[in-house]
Amino acid sequence: MAFDALKVKNDIVKWIRDWFEINGKGCKGVVGISGGKDSTAMLLRMLEEGMPVDIIIFCDTGLEFDEMYKHIDKLEEYIAQKIAF
């Protein structure tokens, strides 16, 4: 059976939408990101889908490369939203 990326994406979007529907419209959207490609893609997809993203958290290990901080800065600028450390 071949991997169907579109089906997986649609299933994940549906799961997140259903979660917010079940837990209430006033529920806060808190998104944790590592700064890697997967969590960045998830955050951007949630924003593109119009899902609530009220707080974005980046857990700084103190061992990040300078490029990671530059990526977080660019991401904040792109989405026009502050990312909490």
N, C-alpha and C positions, 0 to 999 in steps of 0.2 A: 504494500500500500504506500503510495507516494505521499509525501508531506504536502499539505495544502495550506500555505501561508495565509491566504485570504480567509479561509474557513477559521483558522486559529485566531486571526485578528478579529473577525466578526464575533466569534464566540467570547473573546475577552471583552470586547466593547459591550456586548449584551450582558455579560456577567456583572460588569461595573454598573451599567445602567440599572439592572435589576436590583443590585445591592442598594443603590440610592433610593430606588422606588420603595423597597421594603423598609428601609431604615428612616425614611422621612425626607421630605423635600428640603427641610431646614438643616439637614445634616451637613457638617463641615467636610470639605474634601481636603484631607491631609495627605500629601504625596511625599514619600521619601525617595531621594535619588542618590545614587552613588557617584554620578557624573559619567558613568560609562554609557555605551551606546544603547543598551537595552532600557535602562531607566530613563534616559533622555528621550528615547523614542516613545516610551509609555507616557511621559509627561506631555510631550508635544501632541500625541494622539488624543489624550484626554482634553487638551485645550481645543484642538481642532474639532472635536466632537461636541464641544460646548458643555462638557461636564464640569461640575464645580471643583475648582482648585483654589482653595482658600489659603492654604499654607503649604509651602514647599520646604522640605528639610534636607540639608546636606550634612551628613555626619563626618566631620573633618577628623581624620585619624591623627593629624599632625605629621603624617609621613607622606603626604601627597606631593607629587611633582608640581613644579610651577605651572606646567601646562594645564593641570587640572583646575587650578584657580582661574587661569585665563579662560578656560572653557566655561566655568560657572559664571564668570563676568559676562562673557558673550551671550550665554543663555539668558541671563537676567535681562540684558539689553534687548534681546530678540523677543522675549515674551512680555517685556515691560512689567515685570513682577519681581519683587525681592525674594531671594532664596535665603532662608535662615540657616546659620551654621550652628 
